[in-house]
Amino acid sequence: MREEPVPHDATIVVRGGPDTAEKLVAHAERVRRAFVLDGQPVLGISVFAALDDLGPASVDGILSAKLATYRVVHLASLRALAGAGFAVLPTFGWPHMTVVLGGLDQVGALLATLGPARVNPHYGEMVRRRRG
């Protein structure tokens, strides 16, 4: 986990898709096998949080640089996720986050909260990266 505050409730969470209940279960199980939080295995789903209006941590920046290989994506507000009972934690490299599930019985609620898949307008774009 990163040591930073959880983003504000207006933050948009972006996940590459399309997602199904089966896919979310498989991803949550993979996280549970690999990671521990407070001494317990954690069920989690990877997302990116649009933390800025412009730049690499904006919705547009995430769609073009992080998720350009996904034809469709899911967009949900942090407010909707919190309202459905999910914690979102800052993990790995910024702006990555993990949506924490209390159990696999929450997968249906998470899928509903993520909403329908939407076309990624940046699908297939080549992102040129600077070499250091």
C-alpha positions in Angstrom: 0.0 0.0 0.0 1.0 3.6 -0.6 1.0 6.0 2.2 -1.4 8.6 0.9 -5.0 9.6 1.6 -7.8 7.8 -0.1 -9.0 10.0 -3.0 -12.1 12.2 -2.6 -15.6 10.9 -3.3 -15.8 12.6 -6.7 -12.9 10.4 -8.1 -13.7 8.2 -11.0 -12.4 4.7 -10.9 -11.4 3.1 -14.2 -11.1 -0.6 -14.9 -10.3 -2.4 -18.2 -13.1 -4.7 -19.3 -15.3 -6.2 -20.2 -15.9 -7.7 -16.7 -18.1 -10.6 -15.8 -18.7 -12.2 -12.4 -16.5 -15.1 -13.3 -13.6 -12.8 -14.3 -13.9 -10.7 -11.1 -13.9 -13.9 -9.0 -10.7 -15.1 -10.8 -9.0 -11.8 -10.4 -10.0 -11.5 -6.7 -8.7 -15.1 -6.0 -5.4 -14.2 -7.7 -5.0 -11.2 -5.4 -5.9 -13.3 -2.4 -3.2 -15.9 -3.2 -0.6 -13.2 -3.7 -1.2 -10.5 -1.1 -1.9 -10.0 2.6 -3.4 -7.0 4.4 -3.2 -6.7 8.2 -2.1 -10.3 8.4 -5.0 -11.7 6.3 -5.3 -12.6 2.6 -7.1 -9.8 0.8 -9.7 -10.2 -1.9 -9.2 -7.3 -4.3 -9.8 -6.0 -7.8 -7.3 -3.8 -9.6 -8.5 -0.4 -10.8 -7.0 3.0 -11.6 -8.2 6.2 -10.0 -8.6 9.4 -12.0 -6.9 11.7 -9.4 -6.4 14.7 -11.7 -8.3 16.6 -14.3 -5.4 16.5 -16.8 -2.3 14.4 -17.3 -1.4 10.8 -16.7 -3.8 10.4 -13.7 -6.8 11.8 -15.5 -9.5 9.6 -17.0 -8.1 10.5 -20.5 -4.5 9.8 -19.4 -5.4 6.4 -17.9 -7.4 5.4 -20.9 -4.7 6.3 -23.3 -1.6 5.2 -21.4 -2.7 2.4 -19.0 -5.7 0.9 -20.7 -5.3 1.5 -24.4 -5.2 -2.3 -25.0 -8.8 -2.6 -23.7 -11.6 -2.1 -26.2 -14.0 -1.4 -23.4 -13.7 -0.1 -19.8 -15.8 0.3 -16.8 -16.1 3.7 -15.0 -17.5 4.1 -11.5 -17.4 6.8 -9.0 -15.6 6.3 -5.7 -18.8 7.5 -4.0 -20.8 4.7 -5.7 -18.2 2.1 -4.6 -18.2 3.4 -1.0 -22.0 3.5 -1.0 -22.0 -0.2 -2.0 -19.7 -1.0 0.9 -16.4 -1.3 -0.9 -13.1 0.1 0.4 -10.6 1.4 -2.2 -7.0 1.4 -1.2 -4.0 3.1 -2.9 -1.7 0.2 -4.0 1.3 -0.4 -6.2 2.3 2.5 -8.4 0.3 5.8 -8.5 -2.6 6.0 -9.7 -3.3 2.3 -9.1 -5.9 1.3 -6.5 -7.4 -1.9 -5.2 -11.1 -2.4 -4.5 -11.4 -4.6 -1.5 -14.1 -7.2 -1.3 -15.3 -8.7 2.1 -16.1 -12.0 0.3 -16.8 -13.5 -3.1 -20.5 -13.0 -2.4 -19.9 -9.3 -3.1 -18.8 -9.9 -6.7 -22.3 -9.3 -8.1 -22.7 -6.0 -6.2 -19.2 -4.9 -7.5 -20.1 -5.8 -11.1 -23.4 -3.8 -10.7 -21.5 -0.8 -9.2 -18.9 -0.8 -12.0 -21.8 -0.5 -14.5 -21.9 -1.4 -18.1 -18.8 -1.6 -20.3 -18.1 1.6 -22.3 -16.1 2.0 -25.5 -12.6 3.1 -24.8 -12.0 6.0 -27.2 -8.2 5.4 -26.9 -8.3 1.7 -27.7 -5.4 0.8 -30.0 -3.5 4.1 -29.7 0.2 3.7 -29.5 1.8 5.5 -26.6 5.3 6.6 -27.2 7.4 6.4 -24.1 10.5 8.4 -23.4 13.6 6.5 -22.9 15.7 7.6 -19.9 
